[in-house]
Amino acid sequence: MAAQPKEIVEKMLATLGFPATVEELQVAGDLMLDIKTEEAGRLIGRQGQTLADLQYLVNRILFQQDQTSPKVMLDVGGYRSQARDALIKKAKETADKVRRWGDALELEPLNAFDRRIVHQALRDDPDVESYSVEVDGTDKKALILRPKPRSI
């Protein structure tokens, strides 16, 4: 039987020396594991990179045990929730500028997780579309927001 995501995270954190508790939450139909620890900053890392790396490792372990296992999101002290809200706000503000000016605008390079958040936030916008473009020298892609072509 495959291990449960919560147990995997708890074991990894204990092995790494992070005293923490892990709570399972359902967010938009996905499993999120919220980690409570006194060392949140160390676990989040610069711009959330350590948290993203930990999430990647957890999902690789789950996939190795069961290829049908759904992806798990990790959060520490609400960091991802706050970052997600700020990203959605920025995307919507940029979409408003695209609507107002009629020009395409570019958001800074983002990882796949963050690009997905922006695409989903703007998916139902009738006037603005988003697409990703390669950025040389990085594994991140920039997002371009532009007015949707009008059908006649």
Summary of the structure (lengths in Angstrom):
residues: 152
radius of gyration: 18.0
end to end distance: 57.0
largest distance: 61.9
contacts: 400
relative contact order: 0.12
helix: 47%
strand: 27%
